[in-house]
Amino acid sequence: MATQIQTAEPQRPDNVAARAIATTNLGEHNAPRAMFLPATMGEAMELAKLMSSSNFVPPHLRGKPGDCLAVVMQANRWAMDPFSVASKTYFVSDKMAYEAQLVNAVINASGVLDGRLHPEWQGEGNELVCTVTGKIKGDDAIKARRVAIKNITTRNSPLWKQDPEQQLAYFASRAWVRLHAPEVLMGIYTPEELRESLGTAGAANDVREVKPLSAAALLGQSEPVDTTTLDPNAGEKRGDEDMGEAEHG
């Protein structure tokens, strides 16, 4: 049974956002599920305003309370900290996209699975294949999804070369859920999934695709940056890079 730890209400009645429910849910694996959950729409809107004026959100959300509200509402549905969710967001052609690490965290915390998904790998290089297996609650059948790396056409992240097993596992896990439990990720996409849906030409012509994390904005440069080739995660060297998903078996 999940354990819930609820903190005392902050003593700032004049601040609606400060009176949002501050909760940490510890699930089956004692993994934190949420930190801040607004109880009303008014609290969500006030929190979004505070987020938009904060340096603790990415540049593409600063000064945009409407976009921050969308993040707050999505985080509330997932029972996750809105600031943590915000740090994993991107804009691709004016559409919100989410980092692969966050998407896979949503899968594991969805409550749909009986346990977690289990990836297994075979082969190397361009012959690498990942098979993900798992069970849905109430269904004893073990379901599988097999994905070959050679069938993935969009691989923008450098981690596809540095850590292909992790990237392929992320990809295959999403493919498993989209096939067997599509309601979990309905309307939720990674940046590369959105780029692939636009097509190569469309993505190349849309300079707003990587505007939120442009090198000029992050480094304070006055020189314009070629955003048609810039990867949104360039330079960060994170192990949770995003990746695209195609309909391959």
C-alpha positions as CSV (number, residue, x, y, z in Angstrom):
1,M,0.0,0.0,0.0
2,A,1.3,3.5,-0.9
3,T,2.5,5.6,2.0
4,Q,1.6,9.3,2.0
5,I,3.5,12.0,3.9
6,Q,1.7,15.3,4.1
7,T,3.5,18.4,5.3
8,A,2.0,21.2,7.4
9,E,0.2,24.0,5.5
10,P,2.5,27.0,5.0
11,Q,1.5,30.0,7.1
12,R,1.1,32.4,4.3
13,P,-2.7,32.8,3.7
14,D,-2.1,35.8,1.3
15,N,-0.4,33.5,-1.1
16,V,-2.7,31.1,-2.9
17,A,0.1,29.1,-4.4
18,A,1.8,28.7,-1.1
19,R,-1.3,27.0,0.2
20,A,-1.2,24.3,-2.5
21,I,-1.0,20.8,-1.1
22,A,2.6,19.9,-0.5
23,T,2.7,16.1,-0.6
24,T,5.2,13.3,-1.2
25,N,3.7,10.0,-2.2
26,L,5.9,6.9,-1.8
27,G,4.7,4.2,-4.1
28,E,5.4,0.5,-4.3
29,H,9.1,1.0,-4.8
30,N,9.4,4.0,-2.4
31,A,9.8,6.3,-5.3
32,P,8.6,9.9,-4.8
33,R,5.5,10.6,-6.9
34,A,4.7,14.2,-6.1
35,M,5.9,17.3,-4.4
36,F,3.3,20.0,-5.1
37,L,-0.3,19.4,-6.1
38,P,-2.5,22.5,-6.4
39,A,-6.0,21.7,-5.0
40,T,-7.9,24.2,-7.2
41,M,-7.7,25.8,-10.5
42,G,-7.0,29.1,-8.8
43,E,-4.0,27.6,-7.0
44,A,-2.7,26.1,-10.2
45,M,-2.9,29.5,-12.0
46,E,-1.1,31.3,-9.1
47,L,1.6,28.6,-9.1
48,A,1.9,29.0,-12.9
49,K,2.5,32.7,-12.5
50,L,5.2,32.1,-9.9
51,M,6.8,29.5,-12.1
52,S,6.9,31.9,-15.1
53,S,8.8,34.5,-13.0
54,S,11.3,31.9,-11.7
55,N,14.8,31.1,-12.9
56,F,14.2,27.5,-11.9
57,V,12.2,26.8,-15.1
58,P,13.8,26.6,-18.6
59,P,14.1,29.8,-20.7
60,H,11.2,28.9,-23.0
61,L,8.7,29.0,-20.0
62,R,9.9,32.2,-18.4
63,G,7.4,35.0,-18.7
64,K,4.7,32.6,-20.1
65,P,2.2,31.7,-17.3
66,G,-0.1,30.1,-19.8
67,D,2.6,27.6,-20.9
68,C,3.5,27.1,-17.2
69,L,-0.1,26.4,-16.4
70,A,-0.1,23.6,-19.0
71,V,2.9,22.1,-17.3
72,V,1.3,22.4,-13.9
73,M,-1.9,20.7,-15.0
74,Q,0.1,17.9,-16.7
75,A,2.3,17.4,-13.6
76,N,-0.9,17.3,-11.5
77,R,-2.3,14.5,-13.7
78,W,1.0,12.6,-13.2
79,A,1.2,13.4,-9.5
80,M,4.7,14.8,-10.1
81,D,6.6,18.0,-9.1
82,P,5.7,20.7,-11.7
83,F,9.2,22.2,-11.5
84,S,10.7,18.8,-12.3
85,V,8.3,18.3,-15.2
86,A,9.0,21.8,-16.5
87,S,12.8,21.1,-16.6
88,K,12.1,18.1,-19.0
89,T,10.0,20.1,-21.6
90,Y,10.8,21.4,-25.0
91,F,8.9,23.1,-27.8
92,V,8.9,21.6,-31.3
93,S,7.0,23.6,-33.9
94,D,4.9,25.2,-31.1
95,K,4.0,21.8,-29.6
96,M,5.1,20.7,-26.1
97,A,7.4,17.7,-26.0
98,Y,8.9,15.8,-23.1
99,E,12.3,14.3,-22.5
100,A,12.6,10.5,-22.8
101,Q,13.6,10.1,-19.1
102,L,10.4,11.8,-18.0
103,V,8.2,9.8,-20.4
104,N,9.6,6.6,-19.1
105,A,9.2,7.7,-15.5
106,V,5.5,8.4,-16.3
107,I,5.2,4.9,-17.7
108,N,6.6,3.3,-14.6
109,A,4.5,5.5,-12.3
110,S,1.3,5.2,-14.2
111,G,-0.2,2.5,-12.1
112,V,-1.1,0.4,-15.1
113,L,1.8,-2.0,-14.9
114,D,2.2,-5.0,-12.7
115,G,5.7,-4.3,-11.7
116,R,8.0,-2.7,-14.2
117,L,9.0,-3.2,-17.8
118,H,12.0,-5.4,-18.4
119,P,14.3,-4.7,-21.4
120,E,16.6,-7.4,-22.9
121,W,19.2,-6.8,-25.6
122,Q,20.6,-9.0,-28.4
123,G,23.2,-8.2,-31.0
124,E,25.6,-5.2,-31.4
125,G,26.0,-2.2,-33.5
126,N,23.4,-1.8,-36.2
127,E,22.1,-5.3,-35.4
128,L,21.2,-4.4,-31.8
129,V,17.7,-5.4,-30.9
130,C,15.8,-4.7,-27.6
131,T,12.8,-6.7,-26.4
132,V,10.7,-5.2,-23.7
133,T,8.4,-7.4,-21.6
134,G,5.8,-6.6,-18.9
135,K,2.4,-7.3,-17.6
136,I,-0.7,-5.1,-17.1
137,K,-2.5,-5.2,-13.8
138,G,-5.3,-7.7,-13.9
139,D,-3.8,-9.5,-16.9
140,D,-1.4,-12.4,-16.2
141,A,-0.2,-12.6,-19.8
142,I,3.3,-11.4,-20.4
143,K,3.3,-8.9,-23.3
144,A,6.4,-8.2,-25.4
145,R,7.6,-5.5,-27.9
146,R,10.6,-6.0,-30.0
147,V,12.5,-3.1,-31.7
148,A,15.6,-3.2,-33.9
149,I,17.9,-0.2,-33.9
150,K,18.3,-0.3,-37.6
151,N,14.6,0.5,-38.1
152,I,14.8,3.7,-36.1
153,T,15.2,6.5,-38.6
154,T,15.5,9.5,-36.3
155,R,18.5,9.3,-34.0
156,N,19.5,12.9,-33.3
157,S,20.9,12.5,-29.8
158,P,24.7,11.7,-29.5
159,L,23.7,9.1,-26.9
160,W,22.5,6.8,-29.7
161,K,26.3,6.3,-30.3
162,Q,27.5,6.6,-26.7
163,D,24.8,4.5,-25.0
164,P,22.7,2.8,-27.7
165,E,21.3,0.2,-25.3
166,Q,19.7,2.8,-23.0
167,Q,18.3,4.8,-25.9
168,L,16.9,1.7,-27.5
169,A,15.3,0.6,-24.2
170,Y,13.7,4.0,-23.8
171,F,12.3,3.7,-27.4
172,A,11.1,0.1,-26.9
173,S,9.4,0.9,-23.6
174,R,7.4,3.6,-25.3
175,A,6.6,1.3,-28.2
176,W,5.4,-1.3,-25.7
177,V,3.1,1.2,-23.9
178,R,1.7,2.7,-27.1
179,L,0.7,-0.8,-28.2
180,H,-0.6,-2.4,-25.0
181,A,-1.7,0.6,-22.9
182,P,-2.0,3.6,-25.3
183,E,-4.0,5.7,-22.7
184,V,-0.8,6.2,-20.6
185,L,1.0,8.3,-23.2
186,M,-2.0,9.7,-25.2
187,G,-0.9,13.1,-26.5
188,I,2.6,12.7,-24.9
189,Y,5.6,12.8,-27.3
190,T,9.4,13.2,-27.1
191,P,11.0,15.9,-29.3
192,E,12.3,13.4,-31.9
193,E,8.9,11.9,-32.2
194,L,7.5,15.3,-33.1
195,R,10.3,15.9,-35.5
196,E,9.7,12.6,-37.2
197,S,6.0,13.3,-37.5
198,L,6.8,16.7,-39.2
199,G,9.2,15.1,-41.6
200,T,12.8,16.1,-42.2
201,A,12.0,19.1,-44.4
202,G,9.4,20.4,-42.0
203,A,11.8,20.2,-39.0
204,A,14.6,21.8,-40.9
205,N,12.5,24.8,-41.8
206,D,11.1,25.4,-38.3
207,V,13.7,27.4,-36.4
208,R,11.5,27.4,-33.3
209,E,12.1,23.7,-32.9
210,V,15.1,24.3,-30.7
211,K,14.5,27.9,-29.7
212,P,14.0,27.0,-26.0
213,L,17.6,25.6,-25.6
214,S,19.4,27.7,-28.2
215,A,23.2,28.1,-27.6
216,A,22.9,31.8,-27.9
217,A,20.3,32.0,-25.2
218,L,22.2,29.7,-22.8
219,L,25.7,31.3,-23.3
220,G,24.6,34.9,-23.8
221,Q,26.1,35.1,-27.2
222,S,25.2,37.8,-29.7
223,E,26.0,35.7,-32.7
224,P,23.0,33.9,-34.2
225,V,23.0,30.2,-34.1
226,D,22.1,27.8,-36.9
227,T,19.1,26.3,-35.3
228,T,18.3,23.9,-38.2
229,T,21.1,21.6,-37.1
230,L,21.4,22.3,-33.4
231,D,20.3,19.4,-31.2
232,P,18.2,20.7,-28.2
233,N,20.3,18.6,-25.8
234,A,23.7,19.5,-27.2
235,G,26.4,20.0,-24.6
236,E,24.4,18.6,-21.7
237,K,25.7,15.1,-22.0
238,R,22.8,13.7,-20.0
239,G,22.0,10.0,-19.8
240,D,18.3,10.6,-20.3
241,E,18.3,12.1,-23.7
242,D,15.1,12.1,-25.8
243,M,14.6,9.9,-28.8
244,G,12.1,9.4,-31.5
245,E,9.7,6.5,-32.0
246,A,8.5,4.9,-35.2
247,E,6.0,2.2,-35.7
248,H,8.4,-0.7,-36.0
249,G,8.0,-4.1,-34.5
